[in-house]
């Protein structure tokens, strides 16, 4: 197995240390929402690290950052990377591990004296998590024309700030927001390295696996209305309390997903975000907004879960985002799997489907040959402070990514 060189290992420690302090959430984990001071500092970090490697940095019209080794206009580029933003109280590895690994793979390629025959880029996608404005993979959706700029600009965060206002505050022109079809067409292969968001690799006993597919998934908002009133003087029979509908919604989500366990064990439904107004201890709420996340192996299962929940609470939800199931490029996936097999011929080489959404899936939907590398997560926990990956597994991921980029972009040493 080709392991990263000692300079690359030291580089990993340096990059991880410099990232660790940015965007810490006092409640635990990280809070790195799009176009907030923490995320803007991460962008500056990426630009500085890319320029330190003499890479040409470009921010596209969708807000994604690209660091190029070679001529981006040459086409047939080999691209890797991930994202830097987080969910509320998110873990350290979800997103940044892929960006760090991409930068380190460039270092390692140079250490090995590899001469790329195709341009290589490391990309940091904007607002992948949707933690601030509610639409996941916003940067890649905008880039590939899967999200209209006018819809994106009108999105609001919990403080009522629109994306247009956030862009303006960060020194960007909202009128520039839009797709870049020529840039998308220039990508010959995209390989996203990501920490595993589950525990399958623990059971298999390997540090790195090839991504095979992304399950269909979506987000829906339920608006539940009631009559605001005094909590201490309003009799139970006189109340119109939307929190009761919220309680039914949570229970209905669990029951709807459980009903599919025999035929689709990956079916899940989660109410993970709630906004209550006026949010007073001694006040019956006037309204509750609740967000449902539903995923399953089959699109029909996801739709059926949402329909069942909607019927149970008597409210038609608003669909905020939808991602159809994505099977990654088979030829690219086989090629990546062959590279991993050469690294360790004795290791089992699992193909890993995931219920998590990724920018790789958005690019694949747009016709870009894409696949993923997953790095083992010993906790099996993600989107939480306990998310983790061991240093040696991270370095194995860097080594695997370097070998993949070598196979895709070069014929051998200079």
C-alpha positions in Angstrom: 0.0 0.0 0.0 1.4 3.4 -1.0 1.3 5.6 2.1 1.7 9.4 2.0 5.2 10.7 2.4 6.3 12.2 5.7 6.0 15.8 4.4 2.4 15.0 3.4 1.7 13.5 6.8 3.0 16.6 8.5 0.9 18.7 6.1 -2.2 16.8 7.2 -1.5 17.7 10.9 -0.9 21.3 9.9 -4.0 21.7 7.8 -6.2 20.0 10.4 -4.8 22.2 13.2 -5.4 25.4 11.3 -9.0 24.4 10.6 -9.8 23.3 14.1 -10.4 26.7 15.6 -12.6 28.1 12.9 -16.3 28.2 13.5 -16.4 26.4 16.8 -20.0 26.2 18.3 -20.0 27.0 22.0 -22.6 24.3 22.4 -20.3 21.7 20.8 -19.0 20.9 17.3 -19.0 23.5 14.6 -21.3 26.1 13.2 -20.1 27.1 9.7 -23.1 28.5 7.9 -22.8 29.9 4.4 -21.6 33.5 4.1 -21.2 33.9 7.8 -17.9 35.2 9.3 -16.8 31.6 10.1 -17.5 30.3 6.6 -15.9 33.4 5.0 -12.8 32.7 7.1 -12.8 29.2 5.8 -12.9 30.5 2.3 -9.9 32.7 3.0 -8.1 29.7 4.5 -8.8 27.7 1.3 -7.5 30.5 -1.0 -4.4 30.9 1.1 -3.6 27.2 1.1 -4.2 26.9 -2.6 -2.0 29.9 -3.4 0.7 28.5 -1.1 0.7 25.5 -3.5 0.9 27.8 -6.5 -2.6 26.8 -7.6 -4.8 29.3 -9.6 -7.9 30.1 -7.5 -11.2 31.0 -9.1 -14.6 31.6 -7.6 -17.4 30.7 -10.0 -20.8 32.4 -10.3 -22.4 29.9 -7.9 -19.9 30.8 -5.1 -17.8 27.6 -5.3 -14.0 27.9 -5.0 -11.7 26.2 -7.5 -7.9 25.7 -7.2 -6.4 24.7 -10.5 -3.2 22.8 -11.3 -2.9 23.2 -15.0 -5.0 25.0 -17.6 -8.7 24.9 -16.7 -9.6 25.7 -20.3 -7.9 22.5 -21.5 -11.0 20.5 -20.6 -11.3 16.8 -19.4 -10.2 18.0 -16.0 -9.8 15.6 -13.0 -11.5 17.3 -10.0 -11.7 16.4 -6.3 -12.8 18.2 -3.2 -15.9 18.6 -1.1 -17.3 21.5 1.1 -16.3 23.5 4.2 -19.7 24.5 5.7 -21.5 22.5 8.4 -24.8 21.7 10.0 -25.5 23.2 13.4 -23.1 21.6 15.9 -21.7 19.6 13.1 -18.6 17.4 13.2 -15.1 18.4 12.1 -14.8 15.9 9.2 -18.0 16.2 7.2 -16.8 18.2 4.2 -13.4 19.5 5.3 -11.8 16.1 5.1 -12.4 16.0 1.4 -11.0 19.5 0.8 -7.9 18.8 3.0 -7.4 15.5 1.3 -7.6 17.1 -2.2 -4.9 19.7 -1.3 -2.7 17.0 0.3 -3.1 14.8 -2.8 -1.6 17.7 -4.8 1.3 17.8 -2.4 1.8 14.1 -2.6 1.6 14.0 -6.4 4.4 16.6 -6.5 6.4 14.6 -3.9 6.2 11.6 -6.2 7.2 13.6 -9.2 4.0 12.9 -11.1 3.3 15.0 -14.1 -0.4 15.5 -14.8 -1.4 15.2 -18.4 -4.9 16.5 -17.6 -5.7 19.6 -15.5 -6.4 18.9 -11.8 -8.7 21.0 -9.6 -9.5 21.0 -5.9 -13.0 22.5 -5.3 -14.7 23.7 -2.2 -18.4 23.8 -2.9 -20.6 26.5 -1.3 -23.4 25.8 1.2 -23.5 22.0 0.7 -25.4 21.4 4.0 -28.1 24.0 3.5 -27.7 24.9 7.2 -28.5 28.5 6.8 -30.9 28.8 3.8 -32.5 25.3 3.8 -31.5 24.0 0.4 -28.7 21.4 0.4 -25.9 21.4 -2.2 -26.8 24.9 -3.2 -23.4 25.7 -4.8 -23.4 22.6 -7.0 -27.1 23.0 -7.8 -26.6 26.5 -9.0 -23.5 25.6 -10.9 -25.4 22.9 -12.8 -28.7 24.8 -13.4 -30.5 22.5 -11.0 -31.5 25.6 -8.9 -32.8 28.8 -10.4 -30.8 31.9 -9.2 -34.0 33.8 -8.6 -35.3 31.2 -6.2 -31.9 30.9 -4.4 -31.7 34.7 -3.9 -35.1 34.8 -2.3 -34.3 32.2 0.3 -34.2 33.5 3.9 -32.4 32.3 7.0 -33.9 32.2 10.5 -33.2 35.9 11.0 -35.0 36.9 7.8 -31.8 37.6 5.8 -32.1 36.6 2.2 -29.3 35.0 0.3 -29.1 38.2 -1.9 -28.5 40.2 1.2 -25.9 37.8 2.6 -24.0 37.9 -0.7 -24.1 41.7 -0.7 -22.8 41.8 2.9 -19.9 39.5 1.9 -18.9 41.8 -0.9 -20.5 39.7 -3.7 -22.9 40.9 -6.4 -26.2 38.9 -6.2 -26.8 39.6 -9.9 -23.7 37.5 -10.8 -25.3 34.4 -9.2 -25.9 31.7 -11.8 -24.7 28.5 -13.6 -21.5 27.9 -15.5 -22.2 25.3 -18.1 -18.8 25.6 -19.7 -17.1 24.8 -16.4 -19.3 21.8 -15.8 -18.6 20.5 -19.3 -14.8 20.8 -18.6 -15.0 18.2 -15.9 -13.9 14.8 -17.1 -14.0 13.1 -13.8 -15.0 14.1 -10.2 -14.0 12.0 -7.2 -15.2 13.3 -3.8 -13.6 11.9 -0.7 -15.8 12.1 2.4 -15.9 10.7 5.9 -18.4 7.8 6.1 -21.7 8.9 7.6 -22.6 5.5 9.1 -20.8 2.4 10.3 -20.6 -0.1 7.4 -16.8 0.2 7.1 -16.4 -0.7 10.8 -18.1 -4.0 10.1 -16.1 -4.6 6.8 -12.8 -3.7 8.4 -11.3 -1.5 5.7 -10.4 2.2 5.9 -11.6 3.3 2.5 -14.4 2.2 0.2 -15.8 3.2 -3.2 -19.2 5.1 -3.3 -21.7 3.3 -5.5 -24.9 5.4 -5.2 -26.8 8.0 -3.3 -30.3 7.2 -2.1 -33.2 9.5 -3.1 -34.0 12.0 -0.5 -35.8 15.3 0.1 -36.8 18.1 2.6 -40.3 19.3 3.2 -41.6 22.1 5.4 -44.9 21.6 7.3 -46.6 24.9 8.3 -48.9 24.2 11.2 -51.3 27.0 12.2 -53.2 27.6 15.5 -54.6 30.3 17.7 -52.2 32.1 20.0 -53.4 32.5 23.5 -52.5 32.5 27.2 -51.1 29.2 28.5 -52.5 29.7 32.0 -56.1 31.0 31.3 -57.2 29.1 28.1 -59.0 25.9 28.9 -57.9 22.8 27.1 -61.2 22.5 25.2 -60.8 26.1 23.9 -57.3 25.7 22.5 -56.2 25.5 18.9 -52.6 24.4 19.6 -50.4 23.7 16.6 -47.9 21.9 18.9 -50.3 19.0 19.0 -50.1 18.7 15.2 -46.3 18.9 15.6 -46.4 16.0 18.0 -48.5 13.9 15.5 -46.1 14.8 12.8 -43.1 13.4 14.7 -44.9 10.2 15.5 -46.3 9.8 12.0 -42.8 10.2 10.5 -41.4 7.4 12.6 -44.4 5.1 11.9 -44.3 5.8 8.2 -40.7 4.9 7.9 -41.1 1.8 10.2 -43.8 0.5 7.9 -41.3 0.1 5.1 -38.6 -1.7 7.2 -39.3 -5.2 5.8 -38.9 -4.2 2.1 -36.7 -1.1 2.5 -34.5 -1.2 5.6 -32.8 2.1 4.6 -36.1 4.0 4.8 -35.9 6.8 7.3 -37.9 9.9 8.2 -36.8 12.6 10.6 -38.2 15.9 12.0 -35.0 17.6 12.9 -35.8 21.2 12.9 -38.8 23.1 14.4 -39.6 26.8 14.5 -42.2 27.9 17.0 -43.9 31.3 17.2 -43.9 33.3 19.4 -41.8 30.7 21.3 -42.9 31.7 24.8 -43.1 29.4 27.8 -46.4 30.8 28.8 -48.0 31.2 25.4 -49.9 28.8 23.2 -48.1 29.0 19.8 -49.6 30.8 16.9 -47.8 28.6 14.4 -45.1 25.9 14.1 -42.9 25.3 11.1 -41.4 21.8 11.0 -38.9 20.3 8.6 -39.1 16.7 7.5 -36.2 14.8 6.0 -37.1 11.5 4.3 -34.9 9.0 2.5 -35.2 5.5 1.2 -33.8 3.1 -1.5 -36.7 3.8 -3.8 -38.2 7.1 -4.8 -41.7 5.8 -4.5 -41.0 4.8 -0.9 -39.9 8.3 0.0 -43.0 9.8 -1.7 -45.2 7.4 0.0 -43.8 8.2 3.4 -44.4 11.9 2.9 -47.9 11.3 1.6 -48.8 9.2 4.6 -47.4 11.8 7.0 -49.3 14.6 5.2 -52.6 12.6 5.5 -52.0 12.0 9.2 -51.5 15.6 10.1 -53.9 17.0 7.5 -51.4 19.5 6.0 -49.8 19.6 2.5 -46.1 20.2 2.9 -43.9 22.5 0.9 -41.1 20.7 -0.9 -37.9 22.6 -0.3 -35.5 20.3 -2.1 -35.5 16.9 -3.8 -32.6 14.7 -5.0 -33.4 11.7 -7.0 -31.5 8.5 -6.5 -28.1 8.7 -8.1 -25.9 5.8 -9.3 -22.4 6.9 -9.8 -20.6 6.4 -13.1 -19.9 2.6 -13.4 -16.8 2.9 -15.5 -15.2 5.5 -13.2 -16.2 3.5 -10.1 -14.6 0.3 -11.4 -11.5 2.2 -12.3 -11.3 3.6 -8.7 -12.0 0.2 -7.3 -9.2 -1.3 -9.3 -6.8 1.4 -7.9 -7.8 0.5 -4.4 -7.4 -3.2 -5.1 -3.9 -2.6 -6.3 -3.2 -0.7 -3.0 -4.2 -3.7 -1.0 -5.0 -6.9 -3.0 -6.0 -8.8 0.2 -8.6 -6.3 1.5 -12.3 -6.7 0.7 -13.4 -3.8 -1.5 -16.9 -2.8 -0.6 -19.1 -0.7 -2.8 -20.8 1.7 -0.4 -24.3 3.2 -1.0 -25.2 6.2 1.2 -28.3 7.9 2.3 -26.4 11.2 2.6 -26.6 13.8 -0.1 -23.3 15.1 -1.7 -22.2 17.5 -4.4 -20.9 14.4 -6.2 -24.5 13.3 -6.6 -25.5 16.7 -8.0 -22.7 16.6 -10.6 -23.5 13.0 -11.5 -27.1 14.1 -12.2 -25.8 16.8 -14.5 -23.9 14.2 -16.5 -20.5 14.5 -15.0 -18.6 11.2 -14.5 -18.5 11.1 -10.7 -17.9 8.8 -7.8 -16.8 8.9 -4.1 -14.3 7.6 -1.7 -15.6 7.0 1.9 -13.2 7.0 4.9 -14.0 4.9 7.9 -15.8 6.6 10.8 -15.2 4.6 14.0 -18.0 6.2 15.9 -20.6 5.7 13.1 -21.9 9.2 14.0 -22.2 12.1 11.7 -23.7 15.6 11.8 -22.7 15.7 15.5 -19.6 16.6 17.5 -18.8 12.9 18.0 -18.1 12.4 14.3 -14.6 11.2 13.8 -11.9 9.5 11.6 -8.6 8.2 12.9 -5.5 9.9 11.6 -4.2 6.7 9.9 -7.5 6.2 8.1 -7.4 9.8 6.9 -3.9 9.3 5.6 -5.0 6.1 3.9 -7.7 8.2 2.3 -5.1 10.7 1.1 -3.0 7.9 -0.3 -5.9 6.3 -2.1 -7.0 9.7 -3.5 -3.5 10.4 -4.7 -3.3 7.0 -6.4 -6.7 7.6 -8.1 -5.6 11.1 -9.3 -2.4 9.6 -10.6 -4.3 6.9 -12.5 -6.8 9.4 -14.0 -4.5 12.4 -14.7 -1.1 11.1 -15.4 0.8 8.2 -17.0 3.7 8.1 -14.6 6.5 10.1 -13.0 8.2 13.0 -14.7 
